[in-house]
Amino acid sequence: MKMVATGFLLGATVLFLVMRYLEQIQGQAWAGYVRAAAEAGMVGALADWFAVTALFRHPLGIPIPHTAIIPRKKDTIGDSLGDFVGENFLSEDVVRDKLRRVDVSSRVGAWIGQEANADRITAELATAARGVVTVLRDDDVQEIIEQILVRKILEKEVGPPLGKILEGILADGAHRRLVDLVCDRAYDWVTDNQEMVLRVVHERAPMWTPRFVDDMVADKLFNEVRSYAWAVKTDPEHPLRHAVDRFLTEFAGDLQKDPTTIARAEQVKQQVVEHPEVQKFIGQAWGVVKGMILDAAADPSSALRMRVRDGLMSFGARLTQDAELRGKLDGWLADAAGYVVRHYRHEITTLITDTVAKWDAEETSRKIELQVGRDLQFIRINGTVVGALAGLVIYTVSEVLF
């Protein structure tokens, strides 16, 4: 484009010289009109060349004042650009209005509600999870588990919360299924261990009692125990069941209020935590969890990834259908964006100003010229053409008047 614009200038110069020759030497009157147009075109081309060149460098290398504007004003331009972006794009009102018109939550809901997009998000989350788990040092995580989690367990009394939980279970009657199971298993055990009852009776019976008497006593004892077990199993209102309920109720209360019971619960907790198997489990806990996370993240068909994907799709469907939820989410997003631009707008615009400040002045000028230089060369071309037309009009008017 520089060559084209310069070509217009050279063309106007050649035309001027030819027309000047025809006018002065050959006496051609009409050549004066063309000569005046070419002359004005040359002036316009030179003036616009000077104006365009002065933006990026000193014309002909001469340090004329108010030239090489961009290299000299680079930092000022960067500051102005940062201020412009901050005032017109990072204004809290502008950001809130844009987010309101964009309707982010509705678009997000429609997007993540599609299975392909939910799979994509799940895959990215899995990649991030693998990265985080891989970066974390096993020793550091294990130390956190041992020092924080275990210490918190040891510091907190276990009796009162256990008593509260047991009290709730008893109030709902959920424990009765467990009692039924125990009664069923007790009856089955008694039924299946008749020979053991006979053997115990024979071992404990006096040496002088006849064998058949021991057998009769053993049979009678076995039948009574089995009958009692059957009664407990089949009668929901059996006294033994009520006794179990009363014991559990009292135990739940003692766990919450009785110092002795609470102290015993603490002793049991301490013994459990200090048990070698438990200590071994704690020591291997992070390794087990880490392996589970890595396996689940690496397998696209793992239950964990399927649940994450289904959860995302479900959340997306809910976003598209629940206007109240969308309103809340849009409000939170607008508040978060408003907080960011309100408190960190200067830091964001500093990224622009600092980046421009680090640029080399000549390199910056060259980059800008490459971006807008093509259009600026059209200014030179237009200056040549418009100047020529203006010169023709002026010359024609002067000829008519004088």
Secondary structure by P-SEA (a helix, b strand, c coil): caaaaaaaaaaaaaaaaaaaaaacccccaaaaaaaaaaaaaaaaaaaaaaaaaaacccccccccccccccccaaaaaaaaaaaaaaaccccaaaaaaaaaaaaaaaaaaaaaccaaaaaaaaaaaaaaaaaaaaaccaaaaaaaaaacaaaaaaaccccaaaaaaaaaaaaaccaaaaaaaaaaaaaaaaaacaaaaaaaaaaaccccccaaaaaaaaaaaaaaaaaaaaaaacccccaaaaaaaaaaaaaaaaacccaaaaaaaaaaaaaaaacaaaaaaaaaaaaaaaaaaaaaaaccccaaaaaaaaaaaaaaaaaaccaaaaaaaaaaaaaaaaaaaaccaaaaaaaaaaaaaaccaaaaaaaaaaacaaaaaaaaaaaaaaaaaaaaaaaaaaaaac
